[in-house]
């Protein structure tokens, strides 16, 4: 099967397995042995060059993309065309009205639609009435990952202090670990694009420097606990990365990676009271911690390993191509 992905990324060609910034979309390209092209490169491709072409419409710069004959070029170049969700499923509703209509019309033209979570599948199926809406699970390519570092008595929150990431909520819950541990528990946070001014001045929080994906995941292995109370439900890679190392992660059930990989650490949206209780139990009851850690690793291998991903996605794509 000859598959192509199209996105705003300038990379043109196949992604090597040792790529140092192997975010989940690049992992998809690798696992499916597909080729990536920038969307604007479509006119340079041959007619019927690919069996299936999947576009990841960017969250920004839609005013430029709307002027480009994307659907027409995809249909010329690919026998079947598809869409892959980018960000939360509702994101397009923040666009101006004409861009919302354009986005919806793009969805209507698709032979297949892929989504992050099962809840997103139901939403997009209901929105478009397209029967070919499937989940494309988040994925890790493990080739460049090292042996885990020695665990430190520390907790990592999954995002910065903005509503998108829910960083302040995660920060407050993360302090619970230090209340019950005999030793001090350091709180760490990543540095991301939405990081705000004065965030570094919060008490007892250490910000990690910007890292590529391989550095990030390798560095992650040193943390004992994780909290990611992110109200924006999309790919859920933080919970996935934590599960790979067996780090119990407290998070919201709206993310499939969280619910399926960390079931005993999952809370309903906004339930910070229960999130604090889980944090206390992870410190007070070592057997509970070990159970959550072991379960996360086992669930990762069973549900999110690369072999599982490729087997399921190839079945889906074969069904789409034969319809």
Secondary structure, 3 states (H helix, E strand, C coil): CCEEEEECCCCCECCCCCCCCCCHHHHHHHHCCCEEEEHHHHHHCCCCCEEEEEECCCCCCHHHHCCCCHHHHHHHHEEEEEEECCCCCCHHHHCCHHHHHHHHHHHHHCCEEEECCHHHHHHHHHHHCCCCEEECCCCCCCCCCCCCCCCEEEEEECCCCCCCCCHHHHHHHHHHHHHHCCCCCEEEECCCCCCCCCHHHCCCEEECCCCCHHHHHHHHCCEEEEEECCCCCCCCHHHHHHHHHCCEEEEECCCHHHHHHCHHHEECCCCHHHHHHHHHHHHHCHHHHHHHHHHHHHHHHHHHCHHHHHHHHHHHHHHHHHC
